[in-house]
């Protein structure tokens, strides 16, 4: 059965989405506030490698890839091998002029049993990475959970489906704050909570691959319940987030002076027509995709439209849980790549005997043109208006290319130029945006496409056991931007306005 998340997955693998490009094309680093930070990102399973080294135990992604679930049959066993090459990578970041590096900690590397004893070699690796970043003047922005649950906790109690995850996640976070918090000032608890719950517990595309017929991406949905588990997993994850924020604020924040937040995936949603039904469907989609995660943190509860449509399948918060959730953030991280048009689908959805999360939205989606920088501005404006202009970091934004276009990536330069310009326009319009991170610093294992799609500023040769890094044109462009070189000096004019511009086919991930 077609669903929005299957559609999103197809987008990420090959469809191009967007609308007009109306963001400013000429700007420089000094046009942004002095405290604004530019960086690039990665995540543990996607770049570290060393999957079975130095005490690390499997995560759910190891189990998933070793079962041959990726289309290209790839794994993250070696990936970009940052575990062994972090010194080289930090030097490249420093040479580029990168101001911040966003990475995640592997829970199963740091605490191999999911709880209890800390792995000294895992601790040493992250201390070394953080120390090297600080030495080079690069801010570490650390994510506690980037979709890689220790398999042992999945086996023991089904991970995020159990309330037991709250205590284990809080204990894991406590180790991270205690060991790294003196040098880390920006913490993200969970990345793309909305995507995690849909892709892991509705359509089963991501591990642990839970779903129920007819809602899965395969016909072999033998475990799970797509009508309830997306909501249960999100509920437990929100409570785990609130618990971690409470711990950080009560025990660490006054001493370490850091910030803590949560990450959500966003599209820019626009009604396909100006009909009342499409306009309402668009707002309903925003409530389901964004409000599902952010409303509890700002207002203490899920959106009313979700409670009305989902009914008893949507868990409810107690009064004390609501109070703990409300205000449990210092910032919200946004991952954003593209846009969608929305049409009303309520007649079909309401007639279904069973509905999963996707059907509950009562909406259908249509692709848009390739790149929509103004969509990011609209998302930031929405957050400004809806959520009291809370602080926002754009934690992922990027553009994927196939291997043949990976180095000569003029299309990526055009894309990044447009979206950075849109960010500047949003700031000038009063949006409280604090930073922008390119996805990704280097080519890595992509959760949707393995090694078929290249999103890095640096090319990685995955056929070479040494995993050499080579700067792409976009790496030079971004470096020149960060180093405040003039527009013509950083080569963007020839890309945007000269005859040398070429837009290659690409795919856009959302992880």
C-alpha positions as CSV (number, residue, x, y, z in Angstrom):
1,X,0.0,0.0,0.0
2,X,1.3,3.4,-0.9
3,X,2.3,5.6,2.0
4,X,4.0,8.9,2.6
5,X,7.0,7.3,4.1
6,X,7.5,4.9,1.3
7,X,7.1,7.9,-1.0
8,X,9.7,9.8,1.1
9,X,12.1,6.8,0.8
10,X,11.6,6.8,-3.0
11,X,12.4,10.5,-2.9
12,X,15.5,9.9,-1.0
13,X,16.6,7.2,-3.5
14,X,16.0,9.1,-6.6
15,X,13.2,11.6,-6.9
16,X,14.0,15.3,-7.0
17,X,11.7,17.7,-5.0
18,X,11.5,21.4,-4.8
19,X,10.0,24.6,-6.2
20,X,11.4,28.0,-7.1
21,X,14.7,29.4,-6.1
22,X,14.2,32.8,-4.7
23,X,16.8,33.0,-2.0
24,X,19.7,35.6,-2.3
25,X,22.5,34.3,-4.5
26,X,25.2,36.8,-3.4
27,X,26.2,36.8,0.2
28,X,29.2,36.0,2.3
29,X,30.1,34.6,5.7
30,X,30.1,38.0,7.3
31,X,26.4,38.5,6.4
32,X,25.5,36.0,9.1
33,X,25.6,36.8,12.8
34,X,29.0,36.4,14.4
35,X,27.7,33.7,16.7
36,X,26.1,31.7,13.9
37,X,28.0,28.5,13.3
38,X,28.6,26.6,10.0
39,X,29.5,22.9,10.1
40,X,29.1,19.5,8.5
41,X,27.8,16.3,9.9
42,X,28.0,12.5,10.1
43,X,26.8,9.7,12.4
44,X,28.6,6.8,14.1
45,X,27.3,3.8,12.1
46,X,27.6,5.7,8.8
47,X,31.3,6.7,9.1
48,X,33.1,5.0,11.9
49,X,33.5,1.4,10.7
50,X,35.4,-0.8,13.2
51,X,32.1,-2.5,13.8
52,X,33.6,-5.5,15.7
53,X,36.7,-3.8,17.1
54,X,37.7,-2.8,20.6
55,X,34.6,-4.1,22.4
56,X,31.9,-2.6,20.3
57,X,28.8,-4.9,20.1
58,X,26.2,-4.9,17.3
59,X,23.5,-2.3,16.8
60,X,20.2,-2.9,15.1
61,X,21.9,-1.6,11.9
62,X,24.5,-4.3,12.0
63,X,21.8,-6.9,12.3
64,X,19.8,-5.3,9.5
65,X,22.7,-4.9,7.0
66,X,24.2,-8.3,7.7
67,X,20.8,-9.9,6.9
68,X,21.3,-8.4,3.4
69,X,18.5,-5.8,3.7
70,X,20.3,-3.1,1.7
71,X,19.6,-2.9,-2.0
72,X,23.3,-2.9,-2.7
73,X,24.0,-5.5,0.0
74,X,26.3,-3.1,1.7
75,X,27.1,-2.8,5.4
76,X,28.7,-0.2,7.7
77,X,31.4,-2.7,8.9
78,X,34.2,-0.4,7.5
79,X,32.2,2.5,6.2
80,X,34.4,5.6,5.9
81,X,36.7,4.2,8.6
82,X,36.7,7.3,10.7
83,X,37.5,5.2,13.8
84,X,41.0,4.8,12.4
85,X,41.2,8.0,10.4
86,X,39.8,10.6,12.8
87,X,43.0,12.6,13.1
88,X,43.2,12.9,9.3
89,X,39.6,13.9,9.1
90,X,39.9,16.6,11.8
91,X,42.9,18.0,9.9
92,X,40.8,18.2,6.8
93,X,38.0,19.9,8.7
94,X,40.5,22.4,10.1
95,X,42.0,23.1,6.7
96,X,38.6,23.6,5.3
97,X,37.8,26.2,7.9
98,X,34.9,24.2,9.4
99,X,33.5,25.8,12.5
100,X,31.7,22.8,13.9
101,X,31.4,19.0,13.4
102,X,28.2,17.2,14.2
103,X,28.7,13.5,15.0
104,X,27.0,10.8,17.0
105,X,28.2,8.5,19.7
106,X,27.7,4.7,19.2
107,X,25.8,3.6,22.2
108,X,27.0,0.0,21.7
109,X,30.6,1.1,21.4
110,X,30.5,3.1,24.6
111,X,28.3,0.8,26.7
112,X,28.4,-2.6,24.9
113,X,25.6,-4.2,27.0
114,X,23.3,-1.2,26.6
115,X,23.6,-0.5,30.3
116,X,26.2,-0.9,33.0
117,X,30.0,-1.1,32.3
118,X,31.6,1.5,30.1
119,X,34.0,0.3,27.4
120,X,37.3,2.0,28.1
121,X,38.4,1.8,24.4
122,X,35.1,3.3,23.2
123,X,35.5,6.1,25.8
124,X,39.1,6.7,24.7
125,X,38.0,7.0,21.0
126,X,35.4,9.7,21.7
127,X,37.7,11.5,24.1
128,X,40.4,11.6,21.4
129,X,38.0,12.8,18.7
130,X,36.6,15.5,20.9
131,X,40.0,16.6,22.1
132,X,41.3,16.8,18.5
133,X,38.3,18.9,17.5
134,X,38.7,21.3,20.4
135,X,42.5,21.5,19.7
136,X,41.7,22.7,16.2
137,X,39.0,25.2,17.3
138,X,36.1,23.1,15.9
139,X,32.9,22.9,18.0
140,X,31.8,19.3,18.8
141,X,28.0,19.0,18.3
142,X,27.1,15.6,19.6
143,X,24.1,13.4,19.0
144,X,23.4,10.8,21.5
145,X,21.2,8.6,19.3
146,X,21.3,8.4,15.5
147,X,19.1,5.4,14.9
148,X,21.6,2.7,16.1
149,X,20.1,1.1,19.2
150,X,22.2,-1.6,20.8
151,X,20.9,-4.9,19.5
152,X,21.0,-6.3,23.0
153,X,18.2,-3.9,24.1
154,X,16.1,-4.7,21.1
155,X,16.4,-8.4,22.0
156,X,15.7,-7.9,25.6
157,X,12.6,-5.7,25.5
158,X,12.0,-4.4,22.0
159,X,13.9,-1.2,22.5
160,X,11.8,2.0,22.0
161,X,8.5,0.0,22.3
162,X,9.2,-0.5,26.0
163,X,9.1,2.2,28.7
164,X,12.2,0.5,30.0
165,X,14.2,2.4,27.4
166,X,13.7,5.6,29.4
167,X,16.0,4.5,32.2
168,X,18.6,2.9,30.0
169,X,18.8,5.9,27.6
170,X,19.1,8.3,30.6
171,X,21.9,6.2,32.1
172,X,23.7,6.2,28.8
173,X,23.3,10.0,28.5
174,X,24.6,10.4,32.0
175,X,27.9,8.7,31.0
176,X,28.2,11.0,28.0
177,X,27.6,14.2,29.9
178,X,29.9,13.1,32.7
179,X,32.8,12.0,30.4
180,X,32.5,14.6,27.6
181,X,30.4,17.5,28.8
182,X,33.3,19.6,29.9
183,X,34.2,20.0,26.1
184,X,30.8,19.5,24.4
185,X,28.4,22.5,24.5
186,X,25.7,21.2,22.1
187,X,23.8,18.0,22.6
188,X,21.1,16.5,20.5
189,X,19.3,13.6,22.2
190,X,17.6,11.8,19.3
191,X,17.8,12.5,15.6
192,X,14.8,12.4,13.3
193,X,12.4,10.9,15.8
194,X,9.5,11.1,13.4
195,X,11.4,9.2,10.7
196,X,12.6,6.6,13.2
197,X,9.1,5.8,14.3
198,X,7.6,5.6,10.8
199,X,10.4,3.8,9.1
200,X,11.2,1.4,11.9
201,X,7.7,0.7,13.2
202,X,5.2,1.4,10.4
203,X,6.6,0.4,7.0
204,X,9.5,-1.6,8.4
205,X,12.1,-0.2,6.0
206,X,14.6,0.6,8.8
207,X,15.7,-1.8,11.6
208,X,14.2,-3.4,13.6
209,X,11.9,-3.7,10.6
210,X,8.6,-4.0,12.4
211,X,5.4,-3.6,10.5
212,X,2.0,-5.3,9.9
213,X,0.3,-6.1,6.6
214,X,-0.7,-4.4,4.4
215,X,1.5,-1.4,5.5
216,X,5.0,-2.7,5.1
217,X,7.4,-2.1,2.3
218,X,7.6,-5.8,1.9
219,X,4.9,-8.4,2.0
220,X,6.6,-10.2,4.9
221,X,5.4,-8.2,7.9
222,X,5.5,-11.0,10.5
223,X,6.1,-8.8,13.6
224,X,4.8,-5.5,14.6
225,X,1.7,-3.4,14.5
226,X,1.8,-0.5,12.0
227,X,-1.4,1.0,13.5
228,X,0.0,1.5,17.0
229,X,3.8,1.0,17.2
230,X,4.8,4.3,15.5
231,X,2.9,6.2,18.2
232,X,4.1,4.0,21.1
233,X,7.8,4.3,20.1
234,X,7.5,8.1,19.7
235,X,5.8,8.4,23.0
236,X,8.6,6.5,24.8
237,X,11.3,8.3,23.0
238,X,9.8,11.7,23.9
239,X,9.7,10.6,27.6
240,X,13.3,9.4,27.3
241,X,14.3,12.8,25.8
242,X,12.5,14.7,28.6
243,X,14.2,12.5,31.2
244,X,17.6,13.2,29.7
245,X,17.0,16.9,29.5
246,X,15.9,16.9,33.2
247,X,19.1,15.1,34.1
248,X,21.3,17.5,32.1
249,X,19.6,20.6,33.6
250,X,19.6,19.3,37.2
251,X,23.2,17.9,37.2
252,X,25.3,19.3,34.5
253,X,24.1,22.4,32.7
254,X,25.0,24.9,35.3
255,X,28.6,23.6,35.4
256,X,29.1,22.8,31.7
257,X,27.1,25.7,30.2
258,X,25.9,23.6,27.3
259,X,22.7,23.4,25.3
260,X,20.4,20.4,24.7
261,X,17.7,19.7,22.1
262,X,15.9,17.2,19.9
263,X,16.0,16.8,16.1
264,X,13.0,16.5,13.7
265,X,12.9,15.8,10.0
266,X,11.0,18.5,7.9
267,X,9.7,19.0,4.4
268,X,8.2,22.2,3.2
269,X,4.5,21.3,2.7
270,X,2.4,23.4,0.3
271,X,-1.2,22.7,-0.8
272,X,-1.4,21.5,-4.4
273,X,-4.5,23.7,-5.0
274,X,-6.0,26.6,-3.0
275,X,-9.1,24.5,-2.1
276,X,-10.1,24.4,1.5
277,X,-9.6,20.7,1.6
278,X,-6.0,20.8,0.4
279,X,-5.1,23.7,2.7
280,X,-6.5,21.8,5.6
281,X,-4.7,18.6,4.5
282,X,-1.4,20.6,4.4
283,X,-1.8,21.8,8.0
284,X,-2.8,18.4,9.1
285,X,0.4,17.0,7.5
286,X,2.5,19.5,9.3
287,X,0.8,18.6,12.6
288,X,1.4,14.9,12.0
289,X,5.1,15.2,10.8
290,X,6.3,18.2,12.9
291,X,3.7,18.8,15.6
292,X,3.8,15.1,16.6
293,X,7.4,15.7,17.9
294,X,7.6,19.5,18.6
295,X,4.1,20.2,20.1
296,X,4.7,18.1,23.2
297,X,8.0,20.0,23.8
298,X,6.4,23.5,23.4
299,X,2.8,22.9,24.5
300,X,3.0,19.7,26.6
301,X,0.7,17.6,24.4
302,X,0.2,16.2,20.9
303,X,-1.7,18.2,18.3
304,X,-5.5,18.1,18.7
305,X,-6.0,16.8,15.2
306,X,-3.8,13.8,15.9
307,X,-5.8,13.0,19.1
308,X,-9.0,13.3,17.2
309,X,-8.0,11.1,14.2
310,X,-5.8,8.5,16.0
311,X,-8.0,8.2,19.0
312,X,-7.1,5.5,21.6
313,X,-4.1,4.3,19.4
314,X,-2.3,7.5,20.4
315,X,-0.8,7.2,24.0
316,X,-1.6,10.1,26.4
317,X,0.7,11.9,28.7
318,X,0.1,12.2,32.4
319,X,0.0,15.6,34.0
320,X,3.5,15.2,35.4
321,X,4.9,13.9,32.0
322,X,3.3,16.8,30.2
323,X,5.0,19.2,32.7
324,X,8.3,17.6,32.2
325,X,8.1,17.6,28.4
326,X,7.0,21.3,28.1
327,X,10.1,23.4,27.6
328,X,12.4,20.4,27.6
329,X,14.7,21.8,25.0
330,X,17.2,24.7,24.4
331,X,16.9,24.3,20.7
332,X,15.3,22.2,18.0
333,X,17.4,20.6,15.2
334,X,15.9,20.5,11.8
335,X,16.9,18.1,9.0
336,X,15.7,19.4,5.7
337,X,16.2,18.6,2.1
338,X,13.2,19.2,-0.1
339,X,9.5,20.0,-0.5
340,X,6.2,18.3,-1.2
341,X,2.8,19.3,-2.5
342,X,-0.2,18.0,-0.5
343,X,-3.7,17.0,-1.5
344,X,-6.6,16.0,0.7
345,X,-7.2,12.2,0.9
346,X,-9.6,12.1,3.7
347,X,-12.4,10.3,1.9
348,X,-10.2,7.3,1.1
349,X,-8.4,7.3,4.4
350,X,-11.5,7.4,6.6
351,X,-13.0,4.5,4.6
352,X,-10.1,2.2,5.4
353,X,-10.9,-0.5,8.0
354,X,-7.4,-0.2,9.4
355,X,-5.1,2.8,9.3
356,X,-1.4,3.2,10.0
357,X,0.3,6.4,10.7
358,X,0.5,7.4,7.0
359,X,-3.2,6.7,6.4
360,X,-4.0,8.7,9.5
361,X,-2.7,11.9,7.9
362,X,-5.5,11.7,5.3
363,X,-3.3,13.2,2.7
364,X,-1.5,12.4,-0.6
365,X,1.7,13.9,-1.9
366,X,3.1,15.1,-5.2
367,X,6.7,15.8,-6.1
368,X,7.9,19.2,-7.0
369,X,10.8,20.5,-9.1
370,X,14.4,19.6,-8.2
371,X,15.5,22.2,-5.6
372,X,13.4,24.5,-3.4
373,X,15.6,26.8,-1.2
374,X,12.6,28.9,-0.5
375,X,11.0,25.9,1.1
376,X,13.6,26.0,3.9
377,X,12.8,29.7,4.5
378,X,9.1,28.8,4.7
379,X,9.8,26.0,7.3
380,X,11.8,28.4,9.4
381,X,9.0,31.0,9.1
382,X,6.6,28.3,10.3
383,X,8.7,27.5,13.3
384,X,8.9,31.2,14.1
385,X,5.2,31.7,13.9
386,X,4.0,28.4,15.4
387,X,6.6,27.8,18.1
388,X,7.3,31.2,19.5
389,X,10.5,31.6,17.4
390,X,12.4,29.0,19.4
391,X,16.1,28.6,18.7
392,X,16.8,26.3,15.6
393,X,19.8,24.7,14.1
394,X,19.7,23.3,10.6
395,X,21.5,20.1,11.4
396,X,21.3,18.4,8.0
397,X,20.9,19.8,4.5
398,X,22.5,18.3,1.4
399,X,22.5,17.0,-2.1
400,X,23.3,13.5,-3.4
401,X,25.0,12.6,-6.6
402,X,25.8,9.4,-8.4
403,X,29.4,8.2,-8.6
404,X,30.1,9.6,-12.0
405,X,29.3,13.1,-10.9
406,X,30.6,12.9,-7.3
407,X,33.8,15.0,-7.7
408,X,32.6,17.5,-10.3
409,X,29.6,18.4,-8.1
410,X,28.5,21.7,-9.5
411,X,24.9,20.8,-8.8
412,X,25.7,20.4,-5.1
413,X,27.3,23.9,-5.1
414,X,24.2,25.4,-6.6
415,X,22.0,23.6,-4.1
416,X,24.0,24.6,-1.1
417,X,24.3,28.2,-2.3
418,X,20.6,28.3,-2.6
419,X,19.8,26.8,0.8
420,X,22.4,28.8,2.7
421,X,21.0,31.9,1.0
422,X,17.5,31.0,2.1
423,X,18.8,30.6,5.7
424,X,20.2,34.1,5.5
425,X,16.9,35.4,4.3
426,X,15.1,33.7,7.1
427,X,17.5,35.3,9.6
428,X,16.9,38.7,8.1
429,X,13.2,38.1,8.5
430,X,13.6,37.4,12.2
431,X,13.9,33.6,12.4
432,X,16.0,32.5,15.4
433,X,18.4,30.3,13.4
434,X,21.7,29.5,15.2
435,X,23.6,27.3,12.8
436,X,23.7,25.4,9.5
437,X,25.3,21.9,8.9
438,X,25.9,20.4,5.5
439,X,25.2,16.7,5.2
440,X,27.7,15.2,5.0
441,X,31.3,16.0,5.7
442,X,32.4,13.0,3.6
443,X,30.8,10.2,1.7
444,X,29.5,7.6,4.0
445,X,27.1,4.6,4.3
446,X,23.7,6.1,3.6
447,X,20.8,4.4,5.4
448,X,18.6,4.4,2.3
449,X,21.1,3.7,-0.4
450,X,24.2,2.3,1.0
451,X,27.2,3.6,-1.1
452,X,25.2,4.3,-4.2
453,X,24.5,8.0,-3.4
454,X,27.3,10.4,-2.5
455,X,26.5,13.3,-0.3
456,X,29.9,14.2,1.2
457,X,32.0,17.3,0.7
458,X,34.8,14.9,0.5
459,X,34.8,11.9,-1.8
460,X,35.7,8.6,-0.2
461,X,36.9,5.7,-2.4
462,X,35.1,2.7,-0.8
463,X,36.9,0.3,-3.2
464,X,40.2,1.2,-1.6
465,X,40.9,-0.4,1.7
466,X,42.7,2.8,2.8
467,X,39.5,4.8,2.2
468,X,41.3,7.9,0.8
469,X,39.5,11.2,1.0
470,X,39.5,13.6,-2.0
471,X,38.0,17.1,-1.8
472,X,35.1,17.7,-4.2
473,X,34.4,21.0,-5.9
474,X,31.8,21.7,-3.2
475,X,34.5,21.2,-0.5
476,X,36.6,24.0,-2.1
477,X,33.5,26.2,-2.5
478,X,32.4,25.7,1.1
479,X,35.9,26.3,2.3
480,X,36.2,29.5,0.4
481,X,32.8,30.7,1.7
482,X,33.9,29.9,5.3
483,X,37.2,31.8,4.7
484,X,35.3,34.8,3.5
485,X,36.5,34.9,0.0
486,X,34.6,37.0,-2.5
487,X,31.8,35.5,-4.6
488,X,33.8,35.5,-7.8
489,X,36.8,34.0,-6.0
490,X,35.0,31.0,-4.7
491,X,33.7,30.1,-8.1
492,X,30.0,30.3,-7.6
493,X,29.4,32.7,-10.5
494,X,30.6,30.2,-13.1
495,X,28.3,27.6,-11.5
496,X,25.2,29.7,-11.2
497,X,25.4,32.1,-14.1
498,X,28.1,30.8,-16.5
499,X,28.0,28.2,-19.2
500,X,29.7,25.6,-17.0
501,X,26.7,24.8,-14.9
502,X,25.5,21.3,-15.1
503,X,22.8,19.7,-13.0
504,X,23.4,16.0,-12.7
505,X,20.8,13.5,-11.7
506,X,20.9,13.1,-7.9
507,X,19.2,11.6,-5.0
508,X,18.3,13.3,-1.7
509,X,18.5,11.4,1.6
510,X,16.8,12.4,4.8
511,X,19.1,10.7,7.3
